[in-house]
Amino acid sequence: MIRKAMMDLIDWKNGKDHKPVIIRGVRQVGKTWLMKEFGKKHFKNSAYINFDNNLKMQKLFSGDFDIKRIIGGLEIESGVKINAGDTLLILDEIQECHTALSSLKYFNENAPEYMIIAAGSMLGIALHGGMSFPVGKVEFIDLFPLSYLEFLKAAGQEKLLEPVKKGDFAITNVFSEKYIDLLRSYYFVGGMPEAVAEFIKTNSYEKVRHIQQNILSAYEQDFSKHIQSSIVTKLRMLWNSIPAQLSKENHKFVYGLIRHGARAKEYEVALTWLCDYGLACKVNRINKPDIPLKAYEDNSIFKLYVSDVGLLGALCGLDAKTLLEGSKIFTEFKGSLSEQYVFQELRAIKNLQISYWVPEIGSAEVDFVVQSGTKVVPVEVKAEENLKAKSLKSYRERYYPEVAVRASMSGFISKDGLFNIPLYLISLLPDIIRKELNEH
């Protein structure tokens, strides 16, 4: 597989500043593979250290932060001579050793010649335990599930990617059925690397779903392992309520759907845990689309998405036949899957602030409002080819945005500042807007 994050690592290697890099991402999203693959392809040697249940490394980092002493110990542990110029030092599951995380500050200040990348699936949770963090001394790269375009590349669909890279939307419109068929498969498979690899190998939706269920089981085991027992039940109830939350016509998160009479205060810790772990992500409401969007968010009103569209389908037990062949009873949740998909495609775009819009008065709702540079862009999601977008029309009549986007299964259209971007191209949103505005 080829991941976009690999280019970020290459840029880091070729840059002048080599602060240690921490790769963030939910468990089983491919962090370890990415680090090892990067080391194999772009360095003479790699020294891999895993801190999970590694008492020797706990002891190594329990002393002072003498770099020579630490490097010597890492060489013994990895069996690799660590040369600053040509060896990549990989520190996996670094959240399991607080002092190893702290040591990154001293590597940066006293030995910046060493090339270090680290990862930790539970890092966001561990920081709540009082872990000292080397603020300003590290860089971050966020690793998400494979995007739809990464999925196409992994599946060997290079020919379909060529017009996408060129921005040749006349060609993508001609072959839209091919993109759509593969997109429906992606809705089921999602972007977790093991699920994608299994689908490419066997084309078996049944085997893919088995992998997804195993991933979900591993997450639930983490619930019990890493959080106090008094919170686990609430966390599981909240997590399992997400499909019901997204299947509503209004996707605003409602605590009463977790259980009758539930209140926000009861579930604040569980919600924070899910978001810090990376399994869920809040998108807050705005009622005024001004820059910066963050200043106009209402943190108490939000929608909640999961990390991966395939895992959402597995969480609610959606079978492949219903998704791929269509069903009347599936109509409402099809919109939920499309919205989840668009969210994770937008989330993977760097420096894109994501909110959603609901007016103070009225029933309109624009699924997403994103800030890309100096542009605030409303994005309404349609699951099929329906081009009627009443909420988007209401938004445009109120705020007269220079650009508005409708994401649907229809082909690419641009007219009077309204762009219909096919769902399968939504990850190109900033590039499309920039290009079209420059041309007009």
N, C-alpha and C positions, 0 to 999 in steps of 0.2 A: 504494500500500500504506500501511496505517496500522500503525505499530509502537508497542508499549507504551513503548519507550525514549523516544519523542517526549514523553510525559507527564513523564518524568524531566527532560528538558531544559526543558520549560515551567516546571516547579516550580523549577528552578535559576534561570531567567530572572526569575521572580516573587519569588524569595527575597531576603533581605537580603545574604547572603554570596555574592559572585560570584568565588570562586576559579576559575582556569582549569579547565576540564573536559577530561579525557582519556577518549576512548571506546576501550575495549578490545574486540577481537574478531578472529577469524581472518580471513584474507584472503578477500575476496568475500562477506562476510556482510552488506554494505550500509552500512558506516560512512560512506563519502563521500556516498552518497545521503542518508542521515539528516541529516548536517550541513548539506548544501546545502538540503534541504527545510525544515529548521528555520529556516535563515536567510531563505529565501524567504517563509515563512508568518508569521514572528514578528518580523522586523526590517525596517526601511526599506531597509537596504543590507547586503550581505555582501561581505567581501573574502576571496577564496579564494587560498591559497598552497599549492602542492604542492612538497615538498622533494626528491622523487625526481629524481635527476640534475640538480639545480638549483644550479649553481655560483655564480650570483649571490647566492642566499640563503645559501649557505655562507659567502661573503665578508661579507655583511651582518652575520651573527651572529658573525663571527670577531673583531670589535673589542670595544669595551666594551659594557656593557649600558645605554647611555643610551637611555631609552625614546623620547624625541622623535626621535632619529636612526633608531632601528629602525622606528618608525611611518612616518616619512617614506619609508624604503626600501620598506616594505610597500605603501604607497600607490602608488608608482611601479610596482612589480611587478604589483599587482592591477588598477591603473587605477581604484581606488575611493577616494574620500575617507573616511577612517576617523574617524568621530565617536564618541566614547566612549558617547554616550547611545543612538544608534540604529543602530550598525553592528556586525555580528557578524564577528569575525575568526576565520577557519577555517584551521588549520595542519594540512595533511594529510601523511601519511608522515613525521611529525616525528622518528622514530627515525633518519632519514637525516642529521640535523644535530644532533649532541650539544649544541652550544651553544644552539640554538633551544629544546631541551628545558630546559636550565638557565635560560634567560631567563624561563621561566614563574614562577620564584621571584621575580624582580625585578618582573615585572608585578604579581604578587600583593601584594608589599610596597610598591612605589612608585607603581603606577598601577592600583589595583583597580577603577577606573571602566571599564576596557576589558573587554568581554565576549569571552572567548576560548574556543574549543573546538578540541581537537586530536585526532588519531588516528594510530595506527601499527600496522600488521599485524604487524610483526616486533619490537615494542617489548620483549616479554618476552625475546627472544633478544638484542637489542642491549644490554640491561642487564648481561648476563653479560660483555660486552666492556669493562666498566669505565666505562660511561656514568654521568655524574653525574646523580642524580635529585632533583628538588625535593620532598623528603619533607615532608609536611604543608602544602604550598603549592598542591596541586591536589586536585580531586575526581575520582572515577572513575565511569563508567557502562559496564557490561558489555553488549555487544550480542551476542546469540546468534542462531542461525537462527530463522526464524519459528516460533512455537509452533503447535500444532494450532488453537487458537482464532484466532490471527492468520491462519492459513491459511484458515479458514472466512470470516473477514472479507474477506480479499483476493479470495476466490472469489465474493463477493457473497451469501453465505449468512446475511444479516442475520436472517432469520426464525428460523433455528436458534440464533442467538446470543441472542435475546431471553429465552427461558426460562432459559438459562444465567446471564445477568446477574441475573435475578430469583431464582435459586436454586430454580426451580420444577421439582423432580426428577420430579414426577408426569408432567409434559409431556415431559421428556427421555426418560423411560422409554417413553412411548407411541411416540415417534419414534426409538427407539434404532437401528433399521435404517438410517435416513438418516445418523446420526452415524457408525455403524460403517462403512458403505460409503465415506464420505468419509475416515474414518480409515485404511482400507486404501489408499486413494489417497495419503494423506499418508505412509504408511510407504514408498511407492515414491518419491514426489516429494521428500519431506523439506522443509526450511525454508530452503534457500539461495535468496535472492531471485530470481536469474535463472531457476532451475529452476521456482519457483512461478509467475513471470510467464509463462514459456513454456507451462506446463500450463494456466493460465487462458486464454491466448490460443488455443492449438491443441488442447488436450486430447490431445496426443500423448505417450505414454509413451516412444516411441522418441526424440523430440527432447529430452525431459527427460533421458533417460539419456546422450545425446550431450553435453549441457551438463555433467552431473555428471562424466563422464569427462574433459572439458576442465579442469574445476576440479581434479580429482585429478592430472592431468598438470601443472598449474601448481604444485601443492603439491610434487610430486616435483622439479620444476625448482628450486624454492626450496631443497630439500635440498642440491643440488649447489652452489647459489649462495652459501648462507649458512653452511655448516658445513664443517669441514675434511674433506678427502677420506678420511682414515682412518676417519671415523665414518659416512660416507654409506651404505656397503654395509650396515652393521649397522642403521642407522636404517631403511632400506628393508625389510630382512628383518623387523624388529620391527613396522613399520607394516603390512606385508602379512600378518602372522600374526594380527592382531586378529580377523578373522572366525572363524578356527579356534579362537581362545581363547574366543570367546563361544558357539561352537556346542557346546562341551563341556557335559555335564550339570552339572558343577561349574565355574563360570565363573572361578574363581581363575586369575590370570595365571601361566602356567608357562613359564619361559624355555626349557625343552626343546622346546617347540613351535616355537620360532624355528628352531632347528636342533638336532640330536642333540648332547648334551653341553654345551649353552650354559649359561653361568653369569651370575648377576646382575651381577657386577662388570664383565663385558665390555660390558654394554648399558646401564649406568647413565647415561652421557652421552647416548646416543641417546634413552632414555626421557625424560630431563629436557628435552631439546630438543623432543620431540614435545608434551610437556605445556606448556612455556613458549610454544610457537608457537600453541597452542590447538587443535591437531588431535586431541589425546587428553587424557583426564582420568582420574586414578586415584580409585578409591573404596576406602578402606582397610577392613580387617576390624576389628571389635570383638568381644570375647568377653564384655563386660559393658556393658549399655545404661544407663549412668549419665550425669548431667550434670556437666561438659560432655563430649560425645561425643569431642571431640578428644583428651581426656586418656586415653581408653581405646582409641585406635587402635593397630594394629600396622602400621607403615609398610612392613614387609617382605612382608606378605600383602595382596594387593589385586586388584581387578578393573579392567580398562581398557576405557573406552568411547571412542567417537569423538565428534566435534562434532555430527554430523547423521545421522539414521537413513537418509535418502536416500543419503548418501554411503557409508554402511556397505553398503547393498544394491548400489551401484555397485562398491564395492571387491571384493565377492565375486562379482559377475556375476549377481546374482539378476534373473531376467526378470519382467516384469509379469504374465504369465499364471500363473506359478507362485504369485506372491503373491496375486493377486486371485481366482483360481479355487480355490486350495488344492491340496495334493498330499500324499500320504502321506510321500514322501521329504522334504518340507519341514517336517514337524511340529516337529522339534527346533529348527530355525533360526527358525521363527515365534516361538518363545518368546524367542529371542535378540533379535529385532527389537522385540518388545514391551518387553523389559527395557531395551534401548537407548532406545526412545521414552520410557519412564517416566523414565529417568535424565535425559534432556535437558529434559523438562517440569519435573522437580523442580529441576534445576540453575538454571533461569531464575527460580525463586522467590527473592526477596531474603531474605537472612539465614536460609537453610535449610542446616544442616549435614547432609551425607549420608555415611553409612557403610553397611556391611552386617554381618550377624551370623552367626557360626558358633561353636557351643559348643566348649569344649576337648575334650569327649568326645561322640561321636555324629555322625550324618550330616546333621542338620538344617541348613538355611541359609535365612535370611530375606533376600530380595533387597536390600532397603534398610531402614536404620533412620535416621530423620531427627529432628533436634532443631528443633522449632518453638516458640520462646519457652521456656516451662518444661516443655513436653511432649516426651517421647521416644516416637516413634511407629514401630512396625514396619510395613513395607509389603511384602506378598508379591504378585508379579505373575503373573497367569494370562493366557495368550494368547487363550483363548476363554471359554466360559461355565462352565468347570469351577470349582465353588465349594469343592472339597476343598483344604484348605491345611494339610497335616500339619506343615510346619515352623512355620507361624504358630501352630498349636495348641500345639506344643512350647514355643515362645517364651512364649506366654500362660500356660502351666502353670508355667513357671519364674519369671516376673517379674510376673505379674498387672498388665499395663499398663492404665491407664485407657482408652486408645484403641488399637485395632489396625485396620489397613486391608488389605483385599484389593482389588487392582485387576484387573478382568476385563472381559469383554464383556457381562456381566450388568448389569441396571439397578441403580439406587441402592437400597441396603438398609441399614438401621441397626438393630442388635439387640444389646443387652447389651454395648455398648462395641466391638462389631465392625462396621465399616463396609465394605460393598462399594461402592467408588467405580468407576463405569464408566471404562474406560481413557480415553475421550474427555473426561472431566471431571477427570482426575487433577491438572491444574494448579490446581484449586480446593481442593486438600487442606487447606491451613491454614484457609481460610475455612469449609469444611464442618465441620471439627472444632470450630472456635471457636463456630460457630452451634449445632451440635447439643449441645455441652456446656452452653452457656448456657440452652438450652431444656429441658434435663433436669437 
